[in-house]
Amino acid sequence: MLRLVVMCVCCALLLTACGDDDSSDEQPASAPTAAPTEEGPVGCEKVEEPTPKGPGDLAKPKETLEAGKTYVATVSTNCGDFEITLDPKDAPKTGGSFKSLADKKFFDGTTFHRIVAGFVIQGGDPEGTGEGGPGYTVVEAPPKKLVYEKGVVAMAKTQTEPSGASGSQFFVVTAEDAGLTPDYALLGRVTAGQDVVDKIAVADTDPATEKPIDPVVINSITVSAK
């Protein structure tokens, strides 16, 4: 349910999916799918694909990020760790939901199930298919002038959901400018470990599914506040 809507440059740069309108997958609009790289990410530990957790059935959290505090999410993967500084000013509800899921260890043992070279890496799906979520939806419109540039982290939504809708799936922009319209809820920005994101971004993938050939596993996500 939470795969980002792919934008096809070949479709006159439309920022909508080029497939059926009733698709439940969410994926960010991108350039045409890149061919698989010759080599996977160097320096990643080779691990087994984790067992899918199945669909989430959690109640919508009431937690919001507090203004004036700094929240840092540490994403630990088999390719290394990177940090996302959440945005309590422009995304208190989205960030609060993400923190609540992290505190419940919802992301632990999931994968980056979708990688599009020069566009995004996407994870946070408990099912690992691009269709899973936590069982609820949060809606928080992103800033109207938001640019999805390299290092920005945002949330996935389906084509039929409103601007700023999100569940658990998130994506990290690896393009200099992904060219997306401001419809995807802002989460924050990568503030440490960009080299790890770049490593994941060149993983060898199946061109039909955009799924990494060798699993890129999220061991844990923890959020600290100060």
N, C-alpha and C positions, 0 to 999 in steps of 0.2 A: 504494500500500500504506500510505502514511503520511498519509492525510487524517484529521483528528480526528473522533471519533464525535459527531454532532450530538445534542444534548439538546433535545427538543421540549417547550416549556411546555404545548402543547396536549395532550401525552400525560401528563398528571398530573405534570408536572415531572420525569419520569423522566430520569435522566442516562445514557440509552442511546440508540442510534440508533433512529429511527422507521421505518427501512427494513428490508430483508431482513437476517437474522442472518448470512448468509454473505458479506456485503459485505466487500471488501478495502480499502475506503476508510477513512481515519482522519480524523476531524474532531471538535473539541470540542463537547460538548453546548451548544446555544444556544437562544435564543428563536426563534420563527418567523422565517424569512429576511426581512430587511428589503427593502422596495422600493428600486430603484436611486435614487440621489440625482440631482438635476437637473444637477449639475455635478460634474466630477471634481476631484481635488485641485488647488488653486491653487498655482502655484509649482513644479510638477513638470516636468522636461524631457520633452518628447515624444520617445519612442524607439521603435524597432522591437522586436517580440517576438523574444527570442533563440531560436536554434535549440535544441531540446531535446537534452540530452546523452545520453539513453538510460539504461537501468538501470545502477546501480552494481554493481561486482563486487570491492569492496575487502575485504581481510581485516580482522577485528575488531581494533582497536588495543588496545595494552596500556597506553597512556598514561593516567595519572590526574592530577588537579590536586593540587598539594601544599598541605597545610594551612599557613596562615600567610602564603601569598602572595596577592596581588591580581591577578586576571585580568580584563582588560577586552576585550570583543569590539567592534570598531568595524564597524558595518554601513553600508556606503556604497551609496546608492541614487540613482536619478534624481530622487528627491524630497528628497534631503539625507541627512545622516548621523545615526545615533543610536548610543548605546553601551549594551551589556549588561554589567553586572558579574556574572561567573559566580560560582557558589557552591561553593567547594572543601570546605566543611564538610558540607553536605547532599547535594551532587551531584558528588563527585570523579570517578566513572566517566563519568557523563553529560557533564560538562564536559570531561573528557579526550577523549572521543570527538568532541565538537563542535570542540575545539581542533585535534585531529588532522585533521579534515575541512577546517577553515579553512586550516591550514598547507598542505594539499594543493591549495588553491584549488578545492575541490569546489563551494563555493557560488557562485563567481564566474560571472556570466552566467546565473543562475537568476532566478526571479521570486517575488513574493508572489502565488501563484496563487489564493488564497482570501481574501476580505475580507467579513466580516459586520459591518455597522454596529452599534456598541454592544456588540460581543462580542469578536472577535479579528481579527487579521491573521495569515496563515499562509504560510510559505515553506519553502525548503530542499529542494524536490523537483527532482531533476535532469531529470525528464521533464516537469514543469510541469502534470501532470494530477491530482495528489493521490494517485497510486499508486506513485510512485518512491521509491527509497531508496539507501543506500550498498552494499547487498549483505550486510549483517549487522545483528544486533540486540543492543543493550545492555540489560540489565535492572537497574534500581536504583530501588527503591521510594521515592517521595517522602515527606516528613514527613507523619505522619498528620493533623496539624493545619494542613496547608497550605491557605491560602485563595487562590484564583485571582483576585486583585484587580488593579486597573489597574496596568500596568507589570510584572507578573509574566511571565516567559518560561518556557515549558515545552515538552515534546516531544510529538509526536503518536504515537498507536498505534492499531492496529486493535481491533475489538471482541473478537476472540478472543485477543489477546495479553495477557499478565499485567500487573498493575499495575506501572508504572514502565518498561515496555518502550519502546525508542526506536530510531530509525535516524538520519535526517538532517532530517526535517521538524520545524519548530518553530513555535510560535505565541506572539504577544504579546497579552496580555489588554488590551482597550480598555474593557471594562465596569468599573464600580466594583466589582462582584462578579459573576463569571461563573456562580457557583452550581454549579461542578463538584465532583464528589467527588474526593478525593485519589488519583487513579489515573494521572495524567499526570506523567512524570518532570520534576522541577524542573531548570531550567538556570540561572536567575538573575533579575535585575531590570534594567529600563531605568533607567539612572542619568544619562543625558544625552541630549538630543535628543527629549524626549517630544513636542515640537511637531511633529517630523517624523513620528513614529508617528501622531499625531492627524491629520496631513495625509493620510497613506496610508489611514487608517481611514475617510475619507469619499469614497474613490474611487468613481466610478460603476461599477456591476457588472452583469453579466448575472444576473437573478434566478433563472435555472434552474441555473446553475453556480457562482454566487458569485465568478466570475472577473472581475477588472477589465477594463473595456472598453478602456482605454488601459493598456498594460503598466506594471507597477511592478517595475523590474528591480534586482536585487541586483548591483551592479558588483563588489563584493568584500566579504569579511568577513576581518578580521585580528584576531588575539588577541595582546595584549601582556601580559607578566607582570612583576611587580616585588615 
